[in-house]
Amino acid sequence: MKVAHLCLSNWFVDGVGYQENELVRQHVADGHDVLVIASTETHSEKGKLTYIQPADYVGQEGARIIRIPYRKILPEKLLRKIRSYRGLSTILEEFSPEYILFHGTCAWELLTVFFYVKKHPATILYVDSHEDHYNSARTWISREILHKLFYANVLRFVLSKVKKILCYSPESIEFVYCTYKVSRKKLELFPLGGHPVPDNEYFSRRSKTRDLYNLSEHHIMLVQSGKQTLRKKILECISTFSLIENSSLKFCIAGTIDESIKEEFLRLISKDDRIQFLGWKNLDELTNLLCAADIYVQPGTQSVTMQHSLCCRCAVILDDVLSHRHYVTNNGWLIGRDGDLSAILQKVLSADLRKMQQDSYCFAKEHLDYKVLAQRIFAA
């Protein structure tokens, strides 16, 4: 199949593990002819939004990438919000995709794709959405002008040629329904995914990493990771953990600590030798850590590491918000639904963690595997 991934509503960062990259990699691995048409937005090595020159090259994902420039009809600062580009129609005509996945609902260029599909009705068009009430439309101008007036009208205009809008979370579904006034019949859950770790690799990673941290089989290892801020509730998590007096519990924290909480963070962990701060971990190191862990803890705001932890067979302790409920049945606890964090940590001590970890793995294989997710756009 000829598949075009259009990253014009947001950035495309070469060689990372975002959903766009993973789907492109998988489509390449599956033998499809894949083209990425992207904006000039990307991230620097320090993770900051930056802009590069238009280019045409083969990316680390194995697909051809064409980065196209903004139109020159308006000041570029405004065009970065409108997301209008030069040359998209010509590229689509030359490539002739059978499937188009437009990443993001917020772009003028959805209109260009609409008219292309209208001209070539055999082409299947999907749009995905990562917008939600936590990260999008957070100011009055953004909400009322950009989203409700501009993006919403563009999206509704093209809907007749869109097979489905694939939303990364239940909260994204609610955002698209409420803000853009799109029928729920057009909306489908399409979660962030991962790569479920097979048996041989899992047990090898688990054994080596637990040996590295001097953990025996009777130890229960909890992990929290990512950029730790007040919204991640890391301080509350440490304080609550320290109240549970049980030597079998270990708590490892990976990632970075925001300067606003760093002093208090260091003070708290210095009081409990069961807690280790491991610093930043690359993807391979984080995978080792999650395979070694028994439970992944996320009491605050959302993180893509949660899906990765399920692929690494962690039971989970998550905040009870709409987007988390889909992931937690018999494989963990929701803070609020199943008691407060202190009560849940007490339950951990008598839980059948091996069974819960296996349930996480089964869920990941069925719902989160990028091999499965990548095939969904070819469904009849």
N, C-alpha and C positions, 0 to 999 in steps of 0.2 A: 504494500500500500504506500501511497505518497501522502505523507503527513506533514502539515505545517503547524508549528507552534509559534503563536504570535505573542510576544512579550512586549506589548506597546502600551499597556495600561500601568506598567510598573517597570522595575529594573530587571535585568538579567545579569547574573554574576557568574562568570566562567568558573567551572570546576568545583562548585560547592555542592552541598547536599539538599538544596531547596527542592520543593516538589517539582518545579519546572525542569530542573536539571535531571532529577531522577526519572521523570517520565520520558524525557528525551533520550537518556541513556538506555532505558528499557526498550523503547521503540527501535533504537539503533540495534540493540542486541537481538531483537526479534526479527531483524532482517528487513525492516521497512526503510523506505527512502525518506529521510527526515530533513526538514529545513526549519531553522529557527530564524524568525524575523524579529529583531529586537530594537529597542530604543538605544540611545547612547548612554542611558543611565546604568550605573553599576556601583559596586562598592570598592573602596580602597582596601589595602591590606589591613588597615586599622578598623575596617568595618563602617567607614563613613561614606555617605552618598556622594558620588562623584560622576563626572561626565567625561566620556572619551570621544575620539573622532569616529565618524562613520567608517565601517570596515566590512570586508568580506573574507571570511577565513573558516577553517575547520577547527571547531572547538574541542575542548578536552572530553566532551561527552561523545565525540565521534560524528557529530552532525555538522553540516555547513551552517554557519551563522552569518547573517547579513544584518548589520546595524545601520539603520537608516536615520537621516537627519530630520529635524523639525522643519515644517514649512516656514517661510519667511514672511507670512502675511501679517503677523503680529509680533510684539516683543517676545523674545524667547522665554522670559520668566512666565508670561501668561500661557504660552504654548505648552510649557511643561505641565500645566494644569489641564488644558484642553486636550493635550496629547494628539496633536495633528502632525502627520509626517509626510515627507515627500517620497514618492516612488513605490508605495505599497501595491497599487493596482498593477503596475508593470511587472513587479516581481511575482505576484500571484498568477498572472497570465502566463509568464514564462515557466513557472514551476508546475502549474496545473494540479494542485493538491486534491486528493479524494476526500481527505478529512482535514478539518481545521479546528484546532483548539486555541481559542483566544483567551489568554490568561488575564483575568481581571475584567470587571464590568464598566470601568471608568475610562472611556476613550472615544474621541471623535472618530477614530479610524474603524470603529465598529460599523460605521456607515459605509466605508469603502468595502469592507468584507461583505456587508449585506448586498450591495449591488453586484459584487462578484458572484455570490451564491445565486442571486436572482438570475444572472446570466448563465450560470452553470449549475442548474438545479440538482444534478446528481451529487454535488459536493455536500458533505455532512458537516455542519457547524455546531460546535459546542463552545460555550463560554463558561469559564470557571470564576468563582468569587471567593476572595479572602477578606472581603469587607465585613465588619461587624461593628456593634455599638461601642466596643472597647477601644478600637484602633482607628475608626473612620468617622468622619463628620463630627468632630469633637468641638468645633467652634460654630457659631451661628452662621457665619458666611459660608463655611465649608458645608454645613448641613443643609441650609435653606437655598443657597445659590448653586454651589457646585453639584451637590448630590441630588437634592430633590428637584431642582429646576433643570440643570444641564444634563448630568449623567443619566438621570432617570428617563428623561424624554428621548435621549439617544437610544437607550437600552430598549424601551418599549417600542420604538419605531422599528427596530431590527428583529423583534421577537418572533415574527412569523417565519423567519429563516433559521431560527435557533432551535436545535433539537432539544437540548436541556441546558439549564444553568447548573453547573456542578459546584456545590457549596462545601467549603472545607469543614464546616461545623454546623450544628443545629442553630447556633447563634447567628451564623452567616445567613442561614435560611430565613430567620426572622428579620434580619436587617434588609435583605433584598425584598422580602414580602412587604415589610412596613414602609421602607424608605423609597423603594422604586415602584411599589404597587404592582409587582409581578405575581401572577397567579401561582399558587402553590403547586399546581400540576406541572409547571415548568421547572420546578426546583427539585434537586436531588442531592442527597448527602454524598460527598466525595472526599473522604478524610485524608489528611496528611498521612503518609504511609511510612514504610520502612522495609527492612530486609530481615525476615525471621531467620535467626541463627540456627542452622541445622545441628543435630545431635553431636557429632564428632567435634565440630568447631566449638560449640557451646561448652561442652565438658572440659575441653582442653583449655579454653580461655578461663573458665571458672576455677579450675584447679590451680593453674599458674598464678592467677591474680590473688586468690585467697592465700596461697602460700606466701606471696610477696608481702601481704599485710598481716601475716601470722594469724590467720583465722582458721579455726578448726570447724568441723561440721556442726558443732553445737552452737557456734556463734551465729547470731542473726544480724546480718549486715543491712543497714538502711543507707540509701544514697539520695542526696539532693544535689542538683547540678544547675549550671547556667549562670547568668549575670544576676547576682543576688542584690536585690534592692528591698526597700521597705515593703513594696507590693508583693514580693515573693514570700514574705512572712518568715524569713529565715531566723530572725531573732526569737520570735515566738516559738518556733520549732525547736531551737536549741534549748530554750528555757524549759519547755515542757518535757523534752527528752531527758534532761538532767534530773528531773523529779522522779523518774522511774529508776529505782535502785535495783538494777539487775546486770550483772557482769557479762551476761551472754549477749547483750545488745551492743552493737557498734554503729556509729554514725559517721559516714564519710561525706564530705562536702567538696564538690569539684566546681571550678568556674572562677569567676571574679567577684570581688566584693566592692560594692559601691562605697565611695569615700564617705558618704553621709552616715553610714552605719559601721564603718570599718573598726573604729575604736571600740564600740560596744560589742561587736562581733568577736574581736580578738579577746576581749575581757571575758566573755561568756565561755568560749571554748577552752580558755586556759584553766577553767575550774573543773573540767571533766576530761580525764584522760581516755575516755571511750570515744571521744569526738576527734576526728582528724580533718584538717583542711588540706586538700591535695593540690590546690591551684588549678590553673587551666589545663584541660586535657584535649588533645586532638581527637578526631572521630574514632580512630582505632583504639586509643587509650580509653576513651569513654566507653566504647563497646566492651573492652575487657572489664572495666569497672562494673558496668551494668550486668554482665554475665556472672560476675562474682557476687553481686548483690542478691539479697532475698526480696527486698522491698524498695520501690522507688517512691519518694515522698515529694508531693507538690501541693503544699497547703495554700499557696497564693495564686498569682496570675499564671496564665497558660504558657506552656513551652513545648516545642516540638520534641524535646527529649522524652516526653511522656510516651509518645508512640514508639520511639526507639526502645524505651525500657520494656514495653510489652513484647517487642520483637526479641528482646534479650531475656524473656521469661521472668520478669520481675512481677511479683504481686505489687499492688499500688495502694497508696493513701493519697487521695486527691480531694481538693475543695469541691463541695457539692454545688456545682454550677451546671447549667444546661449542657454545655459542650462536653462535660466529663461523664455524664450519666450513661451515655452510649457505651463507654469503655469499661464500666465497672458493674459486674454482676456477682459471680462467685469468686472473682480473682482479686478482691481487695475491699477497701472501705472508702466511703465518702464522708468527709468531715462535715458534720451536721446531720446527715441522714442516719449515720451509724454511731452518733455520739461525738463528743469533742475529741481533740487530738489525744489528750491524756487517756481517755477511756479506750480509744482505739489502740494505743500503744500497749495497754494492758491486755487487750484481746490478742494482740500479735503473739504474746508469749505462749498462748495455748492453741493457736491456729494451726491448721494443716497447711503449712506454707508450700510444701512440695506440690500438693494438689492445686493450690491457687496459682502457683507459677506455671504449671502445665496448662491451666485454663487460659492464662494470659497468652501463652504461646499458640494455643489453638485459635483463639480470637484473632491474633495477629496474622496467622496463616490464611484465615478465611477473609478478613476484612482489610488488612493493612499492607499486605505484600504488594510491592510495586509491580511485580509480574502480573498480578491479578488486576490491579487498578489500571495499568496501562492498556489492558485488553478491553476495558469497559467502553471505550469510545468506539470500538468496532462492533458493539452489540447491536443486534437487529432492532 
